[in-house]
Amino acid sequence: MLTPDDIDRIIEMAWEDRTPFDAIEVQFGLSEKEVIELMRREMKPSSWRMWRARVQGRATKHAARSVADDHTFKANRQRQITHNQVSKR
């Protein structure tokens, strides 16, 4: 069962251009189809349409099609995040 914090992190990762769906599957066990269903359920319809148009066909969201050579599955802020929580400064 996903916690509200997990859902927030999945949504954040799904919005990131350089985070492939494979990274979400590794960390949370959700397939691309399940991430799409979660995004549809959790977002407003207009936000859902905007996100869907943004990621549809985007090579960086699919590791197999990505030309990025840094398959680290980390966001720029990942150093500051511990156990999916942003550290307090």
N, C-alpha and C positions, 0 to 999 in steps of 0.2 A: 504494500500500500504506500502510495506516495504522500509525503507530508506537504503542507502548503509551501514550505521552503524549497522542497524538491521541485515542485511544480514551477515556482518562480525561477529557479535556476535553469530548468529545462527550457522555459520560454526565453530566458536571456540567451542561452546557448543557441536556440533555434533562430533568433534574430541576428546573431553574429554571422558575418559573411564567411569567415574563415573556419568556423567550427562545423565539421561534417556531421551528418546524421550518425555516422559510425561512432563518433565520440560520445554522442548521447546514448547510443545503445551500449557501449562499453561501460559507461558510468552508471546508467540507470536501468538498463535492460529493456529499453523501449525501441521497437523497430521504427523505421521511417513512417510507416503507415500509422502506428500508434502515436507518434509525435504529431503527425498531421491531425489526427482525431483529437488529441489533447489540445492543440492550438485552436481548433475549431470550437471546442467546448468552452475553453477558458477566455477567449477573446471576443471583443465586440465584433459584429459582422463586418463593419468597415475595416477594422484592423486586420481581421482574418483575410479579407480580400487583398489588402495591401501586402501582407506578409506572403500570401500564396503567390501573388504575381511576382514578388521579389525573388523568391527561392525557386520557382518553377524553372527548371532547365539550367539553373546555376551550377556550374561544374564544381565550384568550391564546396558545395553542400554534399557532394558525393565523392568520397575519397578515391574511388576507382577512376573517376573522370577528372579529378583535380590535377592541375599542373603545379600546384604549390608543392615546394620541396620540404616544407616544414610540417610534417604530420605529427605535431606534438599534442594536438587536441587541447591547446591552452589558449585562453584569451590573454590579451595584454595585461589584464588585471589579475591573472591567475596566481601570480606570486603573492598577492595580497589576500587571497582567499584560502581559508583553511576549513576543510570539511564543509564546503559549500556555503560558508558564511564569510562575509566581508569583515576583515579585522578592523577593530576600532583604532583610530589613530590618536 
